[in-house]
Structures are given as C-alpha cells and as structure tokens.
Amino acid sequence: MAKIRRAILSVTDKAGVVAFSRALHEHGVELVSTGGTAKLLRENGLPVTEVAELTGFPEMLDGRVKTLHPKVAGGILAVRANPAHLEALETHGIPAIDMVVVNLYAFEKAAAREGISHEELIENIDIGGPTMIRAAAKNFQDVAVVTSAEDYAGIAEELRGNGGALSLSTHWELAKKAFARTAAYDAAISARISAITVRDGEFADEAQTTPGMFSVILPRKQELRYGENPHQAAALYALPDAAGIAGAKQLQGKELSFNNLVDLDAAWQLVQEFRDRPTSVIIKHTNPCGSGQAGTLAESYRMAFACDPVSAFGGVLAFNRDVDEETALEISKTFVEAIAAPGFSAKARTVLGGKKNLRLLTVVNQDEKYSVKSITGGILVQSADRESFRRENARVVTAREPTEAEWTALEFGWKIVKHVKSNAIVFATANQGVAVGAGQMSRVDSVKLAAMKAVLPLAGTAVASDAFFPFPDGVEEAAKHGATAVIQPGGSVKDQEVIDAANRLGLAMVFTGIRHFRH
C-alpha cells in the first residue's frame, strides 16, 4: 500500500473538509487547494499550497481556469509503475498527487431553482472538478479520489490504521463512486438543458410534458433477498437523501422484500390522498382492501379492517398520522407484514415491538414528478397522476343530484379507486371503503367481484369507477346491490344509455372527466 503524500482539495460543499484535512495533515500529507477551500483551511491553521503556486499560473477567467493545467493533470495521471511517466514528472517538475478531494458545483440544486437565468445555469456547470475526478478514478491504483463527505471518516480511520496508506480495495471502491458521481452529474446537466431552446437568438425554457432526456443513475442502497419470486434477483436503488418509501427509516422487523416495498409504496401513495383527518389503509398485492378515516387513528383502522378482514391478514398498512398505542393494540390483533407512518409513539413501539418480524417504517413524504415503468428494451415515463377531485369540476348528469352525504362518499371512493388496479370499482360510504373489485377484464365483473367480496352492507353506498362504464350493465349491477350514487369519468359512446339506466334506477351520477387507469 502506497502512502498518501500529497492531496489536492477543491470542494463546493465544505462540510467536514477541515476535520478531514487536519487528519491528512497529521499523517504528513501536503495539502494543495484552490481559492475558497484554501482560504478556509488556512483560517483553521492548516498549511496549504495554492494551486496557482503549484502550477506557476494564476486562476483566470473568473475561476473557470485553475486546475486545468499539466502540473495538476500530470500529477494525477502519472502511473507510478511506469518509469517513463515518472521520468516525465521529474523532467517537467511535476509533483505527484496521491489524493483528489473534490465535490462539484451544485448544478442539480441550481437547476431546480425557480427563475434561474440561462447564464447562471451554465456557470454552475463544473469543468475542472469532473476532469480531476475522472483522471484520478482512471489512475485509481495510484490516486485515491474522494467525492463525498460521507467517506471522510472512514478514510481517516484507515489512514490511521495503515500509517497513512489506503488499500487497493479502498482505491477501487472510491473510483467506482467517482465514476458514478460524474455520470449522474452529466445526466443532470443533459436532462436540464434538453428543456432549453433558442428562439430568435434568445435562450428560453420550452414547455415539456416529458423530459427530452431521461436518465436514472442511482446507487444501490440495499440488496434484497429476492425479487417478486425467489428465483429473481433484486435490489433497491435510491439516493442517500431520498424521501418516500425508498428513503424510509426502518425501525424494526425483518429485512424488507421486493414485494414489501412495492406494497408499502402503494399504501403510502394512497394514504397521502387524505390529509384533513386521521386515515388508515390496508394494501394486499398493491390493491387497497381497506380504507377508513375517522376522528381517531384507531377508529379509522377499525373501519379499514372491517372492509375485508380476510384479505387484511398479511397485509401492508399505511397511516397519515403517527401511530399511537390504541392503534397499535388494534394492529397487534392480526398478522401484518409492514407498516408505514410518519412516526410511532413510544407506547406504540412497545406494543408492536413484541412482533419481532413486523417491519415498521417512518416515512417523509415526497411527491414524485414522474412515474416510470420498464418494458422490454426500454422504459415508459409519464407525469405522476396527481389529479385530485374537485367538486366544482364534476358534472351531475342524472335527474337527481347527489345528497351531501352521497357527495362525501363519492369523493372518498374516488380517492381510493385511483389506487386500485384497472378495471377498478369501489363501493364506499363517506368515510369508509366498503368493497373493492380490482383488475378484472370487464368492468361489470369488477362490480360483481366487489359485491361478492363485500362483508359490510352495500345498501346506500356510492360507487366509484376508475374509467367509464361502457354499457349500462355495470351501473345496473351496482344498483342491484344497493348503491345509490355513482362517480365515473364519462366518455363512453354509450354514456346516454348509462345515464338513462341511472335515471330509471333513481341513482345520482357524476362525471369527472378524469380517468384513473392503473396498470
């Protein structure tokens, strides 16, 4: 293992760099740095050689040119085992650089800022940083490249244990991270500038419903035991600071499986539809088999569970409030795979802690901009379905208008049906999912399935359909089981026949004009 004798540091995010530089200095490492980083280290009593002193050339062009120089690139790229390379360094007076510590201009943050000018956006594209990172990563056997403050502590510890040297394994792992970082950085730049066009000699953002370039470069966060089935390999990929289910904190329980994560995400997405009152949802194979809202979380869970107690066994739960002791006691009465919630009270943790395999996750919400699905040979990207129900945009198409109670039930059912696999039907009351028919090839069969599975009375319920009824039979079937109101998008060539059937049956029916297919 070769010792680290000289390091060049140039960081935009300076968190932790002083302590790390001090650890390097304690091992006799010469510190070379650029403007702002050098100033910070000097202010903290550390000896620093400015890059300009090393190169004999001043920073210029507003800092655009400072590390783009043979005395930097040569010191990084020289292969120590190659005598010709070492001779070239000696001939030209180029000192070898054994470590590169660089993080990049925060282009991603700049690109996300509202109203940023084209000029400022371009200025946030780092050039010297990626050049040094790639050079060091290419010459990984001789140069350690550090691109994340998260690695500072581990590297400092290894230097202490190895007398100022790092293992080849560490060099290689750091190089892999470095190439991943520059790849993600370039992908972010490419994606953002794909939305910029030139009109009449002026740069402008063009309206895009989908990005001109879509790149997904994420680190592997967790190996999973297997995929949907035991013969399939799987892993979770996510950024370290991700929110949502990918960034959830697991408090207890067995390792999360592929199917757990898929179901947890389905549950979390559904429960986020409800903000104003405590709400509980139960998911089985990505479909809601129970939903309830009430004055307390425990009561909302009892309502959700009552919808389909058989399917709730082995289900995945999500809550829009912290889980309290009373709710935890209710949950503990049956077998549950996993729970997602904003938090859990200490008493709830004690109750649920008795179920050692039960996975508890705390989640910070994150609204996704796009939804992504894979197909053979490519991916499909669409804007996320964030369309919410607004009563003023709905259209009553029957002779009878819904009562206030029916309106509330229609809205509740509409929020749920949006998260049921098509063809989707939900019978609901004002605060409770009563029966669900999911994934049938014909809509009338989804109605029949929901009615067949119903445990609670269907009389007086409202029925939500994710897409239009193509024939009157679905509405007629719902009325046969006691439904009094229907919400659907409308848009069938047989809409009038469906409306006539609803009028004949005394139903109130509302068209939303919005479809919620979920495939």
C-alpha positions as CSV (number, residue, x, y, z in Angstrom):
1,M,0.0,0.0,0.0
2,A,1.4,3.4,-1.1
3,K,1.3,6.2,1.3
4,I,-0.7,9.4,0.6
5,R,1.9,12.2,0.4
6,R,0.1,15.0,-1.4
7,A,-3.6,15.7,-1.8
8,I,-5.5,18.3,-3.8
9,L,-8.7,19.6,-2.3
10,S,-11.3,21.7,-4.1
11,V,-14.8,21.4,-2.7
12,T,-18.0,23.4,-3.2
13,D,-19.7,21.8,-0.2
14,K,-17.2,22.4,2.6
15,A,-18.9,20.4,5.3
16,G,-16.4,18.2,7.1
17,V,-13.4,19.2,4.9
18,V,-11.5,21.0,7.7
19,A,-11.5,17.9,10.0
20,F,-10.6,15.7,7.1
21,S,-7.8,17.9,6.0
22,R,-6.5,18.0,9.6
23,A,-6.4,14.2,9.6
24,L,-4.5,14.2,6.4
25,H,-2.0,16.8,7.7
26,E,-1.4,14.7,10.8
27,H,-0.2,11.9,8.5
28,G,2.2,14.3,6.8
29,V,0.1,14.8,3.7
30,E,0.9,18.1,1.8
31,L,-2.4,20.0,1.2
32,V,-2.9,21.7,-2.2
33,S,-6.1,23.6,-2.7
34,T,-8.0,26.2,-4.7
35,G,-9.4,29.6,-3.7
36,G,-12.3,29.2,-1.2
37,T,-11.2,25.8,0.1
38,A,-7.6,27.0,0.6
39,K,-8.8,30.1,2.4
40,L,-11.0,28.0,4.8
41,L,-8.1,25.6,5.6
42,R,-5.7,28.5,6.2
43,E,-8.2,30.2,8.5
44,N,-8.3,27.0,10.5
45,G,-4.5,26.9,11.0
46,L,-3.6,24.3,8.3
47,P,-0.7,24.8,5.9
48,V,-1.9,25.0,2.3
49,T,-0.2,25.3,-1.1
50,E,-2.4,27.3,-3.5
51,V,-2.9,25.6,-6.9
52,A,-1.5,28.7,-8.5
53,E,1.8,28.2,-6.6
54,L,1.9,24.6,-7.8
55,T,1.3,25.4,-11.5
56,G,3.0,28.8,-11.6
57,F,-0.1,30.1,-13.3
58,P,-2.8,32.2,-11.8
59,E,-6.5,31.4,-11.6
60,M,-8.2,33.2,-14.6
61,L,-11.4,33.7,-16.5
62,D,-13.4,34.2,-13.2
63,G,-12.1,30.9,-11.8
64,R,-13.0,28.9,-14.9
65,V,-9.4,28.0,-15.3
66,K,-7.4,27.0,-12.2
67,T,-6.9,23.2,-12.2
68,L,-6.9,22.7,-16.0
69,H,-3.1,22.5,-16.1
70,P,-0.4,19.8,-16.9
71,K,1.1,20.2,-13.4
72,V,-2.3,19.1,-12.0
73,A,-3.4,16.6,-14.6
74,G,0.1,15.1,-14.9
75,G,0.5,14.7,-11.2
76,I,-2.8,12.8,-11.1
77,L,-2.5,10.7,-14.2
78,A,1.1,9.5,-13.9
79,V,1.2,5.7,-13.4
80,R,3.8,5.2,-10.7
81,A,4.8,1.8,-12.1
82,N,5.7,3.3,-15.4
83,P,9.3,4.6,-15.5
84,A,8.6,6.8,-18.5
85,H,5.8,8.5,-16.6
86,L,8.0,9.1,-13.6
87,E,10.8,10.5,-15.8
88,A,8.3,12.9,-17.4
89,L,7.2,14.2,-14.0
90,E,10.8,14.7,-13.0
91,T,11.7,16.4,-16.3
92,H,8.9,18.9,-16.1
93,G,9.0,19.4,-12.3
94,I,5.5,18.0,-11.8
95,P,4.8,16.8,-8.2
96,A,2.8,13.5,-7.9
97,I,-0.7,13.9,-6.5
98,D,-1.9,10.9,-4.5
99,M,-5.4,12.0,-3.5
100,V,-8.1,14.1,-5.1
101,V,-10.8,15.5,-2.8
102,V,-13.5,17.2,-5.0
103,N,-17.2,17.7,-4.9
104,L,-18.8,19.6,-7.7
105,Y,-20.7,22.8,-8.3
106,A,-24.2,22.1,-7.1
107,F,-25.7,22.1,-10.6
108,E,-28.7,19.9,-9.5
109,K,-29.7,22.5,-6.9
110,A,-29.2,25.4,-9.3
111,A,-31.3,23.7,-12.0
112,A,-34.2,23.1,-9.5
113,R,-34.3,26.8,-8.6
114,E,-37.3,28.8,-10.0
115,G,-36.4,31.6,-12.3
116,I,-32.7,30.8,-12.6
117,S,-31.2,32.6,-15.7
118,H,-29.6,30.6,-18.6
119,E,-26.3,32.3,-17.9
120,E,-26.3,31.4,-14.2
121,L,-27.3,27.8,-15.0
122,I,-24.4,27.4,-17.4
123,E,-22.0,28.9,-14.8
124,N,-23.0,26.1,-12.4
125,I,-21.6,23.5,-14.8
126,D,-18.3,22.3,-13.3
127,I,-15.5,21.6,-15.7
128,G,-12.2,21.3,-13.6
129,G,-13.9,19.2,-10.9
130,P,-15.1,16.4,-13.2
131,T,-11.8,16.4,-15.1
132,M,-9.8,15.8,-11.9
133,I,-12.3,13.2,-10.6
134,R,-12.2,11.2,-13.9
135,A,-8.4,11.5,-14.1
136,A,-8.0,10.2,-10.5
137,A,-10.5,7.5,-11.0
138,K,-8.8,6.3,-14.2
139,N,-5.5,6.2,-12.3
140,F,-7.2,4.6,-9.2
141,Q,-4.3,2.3,-8.3
142,D,-2.1,5.3,-7.5
143,V,-4.6,8.0,-6.7
144,A,-7.5,8.0,-4.1
145,V,-10.4,10.0,-5.3
146,V,-12.9,11.3,-2.7
147,T,-16.2,12.7,-3.9
148,S,-18.4,12.5,-0.9
149,A,-18.0,13.9,2.7
150,E,-19.6,10.6,3.8
151,D,-16.3,8.9,3.1
152,Y,-14.1,11.3,5.1
153,A,-14.4,9.5,8.5
154,G,-13.8,6.0,7.1
155,I,-10.7,7.2,5.0
156,A,-9.2,9.0,8.0
157,E,-9.7,5.8,10.1
158,E,-8.0,3.7,7.5
159,L,-5.1,6.1,7.2
160,R,-4.6,5.9,11.0
161,G,-4.6,2.1,10.9
162,N,-2.2,1.8,7.9
163,G,0.3,4.5,8.7
164,G,-1.0,7.0,6.2
165,A,-1.8,4.5,3.4
166,L,-5.0,3.2,1.8
167,S,-5.6,-0.3,0.4
168,L,-6.1,-1.1,-3.2
169,S,-9.7,-2.2,-2.4
170,T,-10.4,1.3,-1.0
171,H,-8.9,3.0,-4.0
172,W,-11.1,0.9,-6.3
173,E,-14.3,1.5,-4.3
174,L,-13.7,5.2,-4.3
175,A,-13.1,5.1,-8.1
176,K,-16.4,3.4,-8.7
177,K,-18.2,6.0,-6.7
178,A,-16.3,8.7,-8.6
179,F,-17.4,7.5,-12.0
180,A,-21.0,7.1,-10.7
181,R,-20.9,10.7,-9.5
182,T,-19.7,12.2,-12.8
183,A,-22.2,10.1,-14.7
184,A,-25.0,11.4,-12.5
185,Y,-23.7,14.9,-12.8
186,D,-23.6,14.8,-16.6
187,A,-27.0,13.1,-16.7
188,A,-28.5,16.0,-14.6
189,I,-26.9,18.6,-17.0
190,S,-28.1,16.8,-20.1
191,A,-31.7,16.4,-18.7
192,R,-31.9,20.1,-17.7
193,I,-30.5,21.6,-20.9
194,S,-32.7,19.4,-23.0
195,A,-35.6,21.7,-22.0
196,I,-33.8,24.8,-23.2
197,T,-34.3,26.1,-26.8
198,V,-33.2,29.1,-28.8
199,R,-35.9,31.4,-30.3
200,D,-35.0,34.5,-32.2
201,G,-31.5,34.4,-30.8
202,E,-32.7,34.1,-27.2
203,F,-32.5,31.2,-24.8
204,A,-35.8,30.0,-23.3
205,D,-37.3,27.1,-21.5
206,E,-39.7,25.2,-23.7
207,A,-42.8,23.7,-22.1
208,Q,-42.2,20.0,-21.8
209,T,-44.7,17.4,-20.6
210,T,-41.9,14.9,-20.5
211,P,-38.2,15.5,-20.5
212,G,-36.2,15.4,-23.7
213,M,-33.6,13.2,-22.0
214,F,-34.5,10.9,-19.1
215,S,-31.6,9.4,-17.1
216,V,-31.8,7.4,-13.9
217,I,-28.4,6.9,-12.2
218,L,-28.9,5.8,-8.6
219,P,-26.6,4.0,-6.2
220,R,-27.6,0.5,-4.9
221,K,-29.0,1.2,-1.5
222,Q,-29.9,-2.4,-0.5
223,E,-29.6,-5.9,-1.8
224,L,-33.0,-7.7,-1.4
225,R,-33.3,-11.4,-0.6
226,Y,-35.0,-11.9,-4.0
227,G,-37.5,-10.2,-6.4
228,E,-41.2,-10.9,-6.8
229,N,-40.3,-14.6,-6.7
230,P,-37.4,-16.5,-5.1
231,H,-35.7,-17.2,-8.5
232,Q,-35.4,-13.5,-9.3
233,A,-32.5,-11.3,-8.0
234,A,-33.4,-7.7,-6.8
235,A,-32.1,-4.6,-5.2
236,L,-33.3,-1.2,-4.1
237,Y,-31.6,1.8,-5.8
238,A,-32.0,5.3,-4.2
239,L,-30.1,8.5,-3.4
240,P,-28.9,8.7,0.2
241,D,-31.2,11.6,0.9
242,A,-34.3,10.2,-0.8
243,A,-37.7,10.7,0.8
244,G,-40.8,8.5,0.3
245,I,-40.6,4.7,0.7
246,A,-37.2,4.5,-0.9
247,G,-35.8,6.7,1.9
248,A,-37.9,5.4,4.7
249,K,-36.2,4.6,8.0
250,Q,-36.8,1.0,9.2
251,L,-37.3,0.9,13.0
252,Q,-37.7,-2.9,13.5
253,G,-38.6,-6.1,11.8
254,K,-37.2,-8.5,9.2
255,E,-35.4,-7.3,6.0
256,L,-37.7,-5.7,3.5
257,S,-38.5,-7.7,0.5
258,F,-39.2,-6.6,-3.1
259,N,-42.9,-7.2,-2.6
260,N,-43.0,-5.4,0.7
261,L,-41.5,-2.3,-0.9
262,V,-44.0,-2.3,-3.8
263,D,-46.9,-2.8,-1.4
264,L,-45.6,-0.1,1.0
265,D,-45.3,2.4,-1.8
266,A,-48.9,1.6,-3.0
267,A,-50.1,2.1,0.6
268,W,-48.2,5.3,1.1
269,Q,-49.3,6.8,-2.1
270,L,-52.9,6.1,-1.3
271,V,-52.8,7.4,2.3
272,Q,-51.3,10.7,1.0
273,E,-54.6,11.4,-0.7
274,F,-56.0,12.1,2.8
275,R,-54.7,15.0,4.8
276,D,-57.5,16.5,6.8
277,R,-58.5,13.6,9.1
278,P,-56.8,10.5,10.6
279,T,-56.8,7.8,7.8
280,S,-55.7,4.2,7.6
281,V,-55.3,2.0,4.5
282,I,-54.6,-1.7,4.1
283,I,-52.9,-3.0,1.0
284,K,-52.8,-6.5,-0.4
285,H,-50.8,-7.1,-3.6
286,T,-50.8,-3.4,-4.3
287,N,-54.6,-3.1,-4.1
288,P,-56.4,-1.5,-1.2
289,C,-58.5,-4.0,0.7
290,G,-59.5,-1.5,3.4
291,S,-59.6,2.3,3.9
292,G,-61.1,4.4,6.6
293,Q,-61.0,7.9,8.1
294,A,-62.3,9.0,11.5
295,G,-61.8,11.3,14.4
296,T,-59.0,9.0,15.8
297,L,-56.5,6.8,14.0
298,A,-57.6,3.7,15.9
299,E,-61.2,4.1,14.8
300,S,-60.0,4.7,11.2
301,Y,-58.0,1.5,11.3
302,R,-61.0,-0.5,12.7
303,M,-63.1,0.9,9.7
304,A,-60.4,-0.1,7.2
305,F,-60.0,-3.6,8.7
306,A,-63.8,-4.1,8.7
307,C,-63.9,-3.8,4.9
308,D,-62.2,-7.2,4.2
309,P,-60.7,-8.8,7.4
310,V,-59.7,-12.0,5.4
311,S,-57.6,-10.1,2.9
312,A,-56.2,-7.8,5.7
313,F,-54.3,-10.8,7.1
314,G,-50.7,-10.5,6.0
315,G,-51.4,-7.0,4.6
316,V,-49.3,-3.8,4.5
317,L,-50.6,-0.8,6.3
318,A,-50.1,3.0,6.0
319,F,-51.3,5.8,8.2
320,N,-51.3,9.6,7.7
321,R,-50.7,10.2,11.4
322,D,-48.2,8.9,14.0
323,V,-49.3,5.5,15.2
324,D,-50.4,5.7,18.8
325,E,-50.9,3.0,21.5
326,E,-54.6,2.4,20.8
327,T,-54.0,1.9,17.1
328,A,-51.0,-0.4,17.8
329,L,-53.1,-2.6,20.0
330,E,-55.7,-2.9,17.3
331,I,-53.0,-3.8,14.7
332,S,-51.5,-6.4,17.0
333,K,-54.7,-8.5,16.9
334,T,-53.8,-9.8,13.4
335,F,-50.7,-10.7,11.3
336,V,-49.3,-7.7,9.4
337,E,-46.2,-7.6,7.2
338,A,-45.2,-4.0,7.4
339,I,-46.4,-0.5,8.4
340,A,-45.6,2.9,7.0
341,A,-46.4,6.0,9.0
342,P,-44.9,9.5,9.7
343,G,-44.0,8.2,13.2
344,F,-44.8,5.8,16.1
345,S,-45.3,6.8,19.7
346,A,-43.1,5.2,22.3
347,K,-46.0,3.2,23.6
348,A,-46.9,2.1,20.1
349,R,-43.3,0.9,19.7
350,T,-43.5,-1.1,22.9
351,V,-46.8,-2.8,21.8
352,L,-45.5,-3.6,18.2
353,G,-42.1,-4.4,19.4
354,G,-43.5,-7.8,20.6
355,K,-43.9,-8.7,16.9
356,K,-40.2,-9.0,16.1
357,N,-40.7,-9.7,12.4
358,L,-43.1,-6.8,11.8
359,R,-41.4,-4.1,9.8
360,L,-42.0,-0.6,11.0
361,L,-41.1,2.3,8.7
362,T,-41.1,6.1,9.3
363,V,-41.6,8.0,6.1
364,V,-41.2,11.5,5.0
365,N,-43.5,12.3,2.0
366,Q,-42.2,13.1,-1.4
367,D,-44.3,13.9,-4.4
368,E,-42.9,12.3,-7.5
369,K,-42.9,14.3,-10.7
370,Y,-42.8,11.3,-13.0
371,S,-43.9,7.7,-12.9
372,V,-41.6,5.1,-14.6
373,K,-42.3,1.6,-15.8
374,S,-40.0,-0.8,-17.6
375,I,-40.9,-2.6,-20.8
376,T,-38.7,-5.0,-22.9
377,G,-36.0,-2.9,-24.4
378,G,-36.9,0.4,-22.8
379,I,-38.8,2.4,-20.2
380,L,-42.1,4.3,-20.2
381,V,-42.2,7.7,-18.5
382,Q,-45.3,9.6,-17.6
383,S,-46.1,12.5,-15.4
384,A,-47.3,11.3,-12.0
385,D,-51.1,11.1,-11.5
386,R,-51.6,13.9,-9.1
387,E,-55.0,14.9,-10.3
388,S,-57.3,15.4,-7.3
389,F,-61.1,15.6,-7.1
390,R,-62.7,19.0,-7.2
391,R,-66.4,19.1,-6.8
392,E,-66.7,22.2,-8.8
393,N,-65.3,20.5,-11.8
394,A,-67.6,17.5,-11.6
395,R,-70.8,17.3,-13.7
396,V,-74.1,15.9,-12.4
397,V,-75.6,14.1,-15.4
398,T,-78.7,12.5,-13.9
399,A,-82.0,14.0,-13.0
400,R,-81.3,13.5,-9.3
401,E,-78.3,15.3,-7.8
402,P,-76.3,13.6,-5.0
403,T,-77.2,14.4,-1.5
404,E,-74.4,16.0,0.7
405,A,-73.7,12.6,2.2
406,E,-73.5,11.0,-1.2
407,W,-71.1,13.7,-2.4
408,T,-68.8,13.0,0.5
409,A,-69.0,9.2,-0.2
410,L,-68.3,9.8,-3.9
411,E,-65.3,11.9,-3.2
412,F,-63.9,9.3,-0.7
413,G,-64.5,6.4,-3.2
414,W,-62.9,8.4,-6.0
415,K,-59.7,8.9,-4.0
416,I,-59.5,5.1,-3.4
417,V,-60.4,3.9,-6.9
418,K,-57.5,5.9,-8.2
419,H,-55.2,3.4,-6.5
420,V,-56.9,0.2,-7.5
421,K,-55.7,-1.8,-10.5
422,S,-58.0,-1.5,-13.5
423,N,-60.7,-2.3,-14.2
424,A,-61.4,-0.8,-10.8
425,I,-64.6,-0.5,-8.8
426,V,-65.0,0.8,-5.2
427,F,-68.2,0.8,-3.1
428,A,-67.8,3.5,-0.3
429,T,-69.5,5.5,2.3
430,A,-68.5,8.9,3.5
431,N,-65.5,7.6,5.5
432,Q,-65.0,4.0,4.6
433,G,-64.1,1.8,1.7
434,V,-66.8,-0.9,1.8
435,A,-65.9,-3.2,-1.1
436,V,-63.3,-3.3,-3.8
437,G,-63.3,-5.0,-7.3
438,A,-59.9,-4.9,-8.9
439,G,-58.1,-6.0,-12.0
440,Q,-61.0,-7.7,-13.9
441,M,-61.1,-7.8,-17.7
442,S,-64.6,-6.4,-17.8
443,R,-66.0,-3.6,-15.7
444,V,-69.2,-5.3,-14.8
445,D,-67.2,-8.3,-13.5
446,S,-65.3,-5.8,-11.2
447,V,-68.7,-4.7,-9.8
448,K,-69.7,-8.3,-9.3
449,L,-66.4,-9.2,-7.6
450,A,-66.7,-6.2,-5.2
451,A,-70.2,-7.3,-4.3
452,M,-69.2,-10.9,-3.9
453,K,-66.4,-10.0,-1.5
454,A,-68.4,-7.5,0.5
455,V,-68.6,-8.1,4.2
456,L,-70.2,-4.8,5.1
457,P,-73.7,-3.8,3.8
458,L,-73.7,-2.2,0.4
459,A,-77.1,-0.5,0.7
460,G,-76.8,3.3,0.5
461,T,-73.2,3.2,-0.7
462,A,-71.6,5.2,-3.5
463,V,-69.7,3.5,-6.4
464,A,-66.6,4.8,-7.9
465,S,-65.3,3.6,-11.3
466,D,-61.7,4.5,-12.5
467,A,-62.9,4.6,-16.1
468,F,-66.2,5.0,-17.9
469,F,-68.9,2.3,-17.9
470,P,-69.0,1.1,-21.5
471,F,-72.5,-0.3,-21.0
472,P,-75.4,0.1,-18.6
473,D,-74.8,-3.3,-17.0
474,G,-72.2,-2.1,-14.5
475,V,-74.5,0.6,-13.1
476,E,-77.4,-1.8,-13.1
477,E,-75.3,-4.4,-11.2
478,A,-74.2,-1.8,-8.6
479,A,-77.8,-0.6,-8.1
480,K,-78.9,-4.2,-7.6
481,H,-76.6,-4.4,-4.5
482,G,-77.9,-1.2,-3.0
483,A,-75.7,1.6,-4.4
484,T,-77.4,5.0,-4.7
485,A,-74.8,7.1,-6.4
486,V,-72.1,6.7,-9.0
487,I,-68.9,8.6,-9.9
488,Q,-67.1,7.9,-13.1
489,P,-65.1,9.8,-15.8
490,G,-67.7,9.5,-18.6
491,G,-66.7,9.5,-22.2
492,S,-68.3,6.3,-23.5
493,V,-70.2,6.2,-26.8
494,K,-73.0,4.7,-24.7
495,D,-72.9,7.4,-22.0
496,Q,-76.5,8.3,-22.6
497,E,-77.6,4.7,-22.2
498,V,-75.8,4.6,-18.9
499,I,-77.3,7.9,-17.8
500,D,-80.8,6.6,-18.8
501,A,-80.2,3.5,-16.7
502,A,-79.2,5.5,-13.7
503,N,-82.2,7.7,-14.0
504,R,-84.5,4.7,-14.3
505,L,-82.9,3.2,-11.2
506,G,-83.1,6.5,-9.2
507,L,-79.3,6.8,-9.0
508,A,-77.4,10.1,-8.8
509,M,-74.4,10.0,-11.2
510,V,-71.4,12.4,-11.5
511,F,-69.0,12.6,-14.4
512,T,-65.5,13.8,-13.5
513,G,-64.0,14.0,-17.0
514,I,-60.8,12.4,-15.5
515,R,-59.8,8.8,-15.9
516,H,-57.5,7.0,-13.4
517,F,-56.3,3.8,-15.1
518,R,-53.7,2.0,-13.1
519,H,-51.9,-0.8,-14.9
